[in-house]
Amino acid sequence: MHPEQQTVGCFEPTIGEQMRLDRFLVSAREMDREQLVQAVEMLAQHFFVQHPVSVRWLAREAAANLTASSGVMPFEDTSPACLGKRCQA
């Protein structure tokens, strides 16, 4: 649990996260059009690609940890990078 959070499972942003957002918004107001387009491209890459991938990876890790404690073998990765190889999730 993050030290700034008061309860477990709370989806409220921490003070530090809110401050980082505020600093970003202040700097975004000072950007020119080219810088804004670049920032939007980077945020879109994170939002539409990297974040979903990391959530799936974390879910697989959690499932593997849960199944490992029960004695069941973790599932095998069938992603294109692992086809034809023995990759474990």
C-alpha positions as YAML, in Angstrom:
chain: A
units: angstrom
residues:
- id: 1
  name: MET
  ca: [0.00, 0.00, 0.00]
- id: 2
  name: HIS
  ca: [1.23, 3.51, -0.81]
- id: 3
  name: PRO
  ca: [2.22, 5.47, 2.33]
- id: 4
  name: GLU
  ca: [-0.13, 8.34, 1.44]
- id: 5
  name: GLN
  ca: [-3.19, 6.09, 1.18]
- id: 6
  name: GLN
  ca: [-5.32, 5.61, 4.24]
- id: 7
  name: THR
  ca: [-7.19, 2.45, 3.23]
- id: 8
  name: VAL
  ca: [-6.35, -0.67, 1.24]
- id: 9
  name: GLY
  ca: [-8.02, -0.88, -2.17]
- id: 10
  name: CYS
  ca: [-8.58, 2.85, -2.37]
- id: 11
  name: PHE
  ca: [-8.61, 4.19, -5.94]
- id: 12
  name: GLU
  ca: [-8.08, 7.80, -4.89]
- id: 13
  name: PRO
  ca: [-4.95, 9.51, -6.25]
- id: 14
  name: THR
  ca: [-2.23, 10.27, -3.74]
- id: 15
  name: ILE
  ca: [-1.14, 13.83, -3.03]
- id: 16
  name: GLY
  ca: [2.09, 13.20, -4.95]
- id: 17
  name: GLU
  ca: [0.18, 11.93, -7.99]
- id: 18
  name: GLN
  ca: [-2.12, 14.94, -7.91]
- id: 19
  name: MET
  ca: [0.88, 17.28, -7.65]
- id: 20
  name: ARG
  ca: [2.56, 15.62, -10.66]
- id: 21
  name: LEU
  ca: [-0.65, 16.09, -12.65]
- id: 22
  name: ASP
  ca: [-0.83, 19.76, -11.68]
- id: 23
  name: ARG
  ca: [2.83, 20.32, -12.68]
- id: 24
  name: PHE
  ca: [2.17, 18.61, -16.02]
- id: 25
  name: LEU
  ca: [-0.92, 20.75, -16.69]
- id: 26
  name: VAL
  ca: [0.99, 23.95, -15.89]
- id: 27
  name: SER
  ca: [3.78, 22.98, -18.28]
- id: 28
  name: ALA
  ca: [1.24, 21.91, -20.96]
- id: 29
  name: ARG
  ca: [-0.25, 25.41, -20.91]
- id: 30
  name: GLU
  ca: [3.20, 26.78, -21.82]
- id: 31
  name: MET
  ca: [3.82, 24.35, -24.73]
- id: 32
  name: ASP
  ca: [3.63, 25.32, -28.38]
- id: 33
  name: ARG
  ca: [1.56, 23.30, -30.85]
- id: 34
  name: GLU
  ca: [4.40, 20.95, -31.84]
- id: 35
  name: GLN
  ca: [5.21, 20.15, -28.23]
- id: 36
  name: LEU
  ca: [1.53, 19.52, -27.47]
- id: 37
  name: VAL
  ca: [1.19, 17.13, -30.41]
- id: 38
  name: GLN
  ca: [4.29, 15.25, -29.23]
- id: 39
  name: ALA
  ca: [2.91, 15.06, -25.67]
- id: 40
  name: VAL
  ca: [-0.46, 13.79, -26.93]
- id: 41
  name: GLU
  ca: [1.28, 11.13, -29.04]
- id: 42
  name: MET
  ca: [3.26, 9.93, -26.03]
- id: 43
  name: LEU
  ca: [0.19, 9.89, -23.78]
- id: 44
  name: ALA
  ca: [-1.84, 8.04, -26.42]
- id: 45
  name: GLN
  ca: [0.93, 5.42, -26.75]
- id: 46
  name: HIS
  ca: [0.87, 4.90, -23.00]
- id: 47
  name: PHE
  ca: [-2.93, 4.96, -22.65]
- id: 48
  name: PHE
  ca: [-3.83, 2.71, -25.61]
- id: 49
  name: VAL
  ca: [-0.81, 0.36, -25.74]
- id: 50
  name: GLN
  ca: [1.52, 0.28, -22.75]
- id: 51
  name: HIS
  ca: [-1.03, 0.52, -19.95]
- id: 52
  name: PRO
  ca: [-3.28, -2.34, -21.18]
- id: 53
  name: VAL
  ca: [-0.20, -4.51, -21.75]
- id: 54
  name: SER
  ca: [1.08, -3.85, -18.23]
- id: 55
  name: VAL
  ca: [-2.35, -4.56, -16.71]
- id: 56
  name: ARG
  ca: [-2.54, -7.89, -18.60]
- id: 57
  name: TRP
  ca: [0.99, -8.78, -17.46]
- id: 58
  name: LEU
  ca: [0.15, -7.96, -13.84]
- id: 59
  name: ALA
  ca: [-3.04, -10.03, -14.05]
- id: 60
  name: ARG
  ca: [-1.07, -12.99, -15.45]
- id: 61
  name: GLU
  ca: [1.54, -12.63, -12.69]
- id: 62
  name: ALA
  ca: [-1.18, -12.54, -10.05]
- id: 63
  name: ALA
  ca: [-2.85, -15.62, -11.56]
- id: 64
  name: ALA
  ca: [0.49, -17.44, -11.72]
- id: 65
  name: ASN
  ca: [1.19, -16.57, -8.09]
- id: 66
  name: LEU
  ca: [-2.24, -17.80, -7.03]
- id: 67
  name: THR
  ca: [-1.96, -21.03, -8.99]
- id: 68
  name: ALA
  ca: [1.61, -21.64, -7.79]
- id: 69
  name: SER
  ca: [0.45, -21.58, -4.19]
- id: 70
  name: SER
  ca: [-2.22, -24.17, -5.01]
- id: 71
  name: GLY
  ca: [0.22, -26.49, -6.80]
- id: 72
  name: VAL
  ca: [-1.26, -25.95, -10.27]
- id: 73
  name: MET
  ca: [1.25, -25.20, -13.04]
- id: 74
  name: PRO
  ca: [0.97, -21.67, -14.48]
- id: 75
  name: PHE
  ca: [-0.45, -21.40, -17.97]
- id: 76
  name: GLU
  ca: [1.84, -21.26, -20.98]
- id: 77
  name: ASP
  ca: [2.30, -18.00, -22.89]
- id: 78
  name: THR
  ca: [0.88, -18.20, -26.43]
- id: 79
  name: SER
  ca: [1.94, -14.73, -27.50]
- id: 80
  name: PRO
  ca: [3.61, -14.41, -30.94]
- id: 81
  name: ALA
  ca: [7.00, -13.87, -29.27]
- id: 82
  name: CYS
  ca: [6.71, -17.27, -27.56]
- id: 83
  name: LEU
  ca: [5.27, -19.40, -30.37]
- id: 84
  name: GLY
  ca: [7.47, -22.42, -30.98]
- id: 85
  name: LYS
  ca: [9.34, -21.83, -27.70]
- id: 86
  name: ARG
  ca: [8.69, -22.85, -24.11]
- id: 87
  name: CYS
  ca: [7.72, -19.53, -22.53]
- id: 88
  name: GLN
  ca: [6.09, -19.45, -19.15]
- id: 89
  name: ALA
  ca: [3.65, -16.70, -18.23]
...
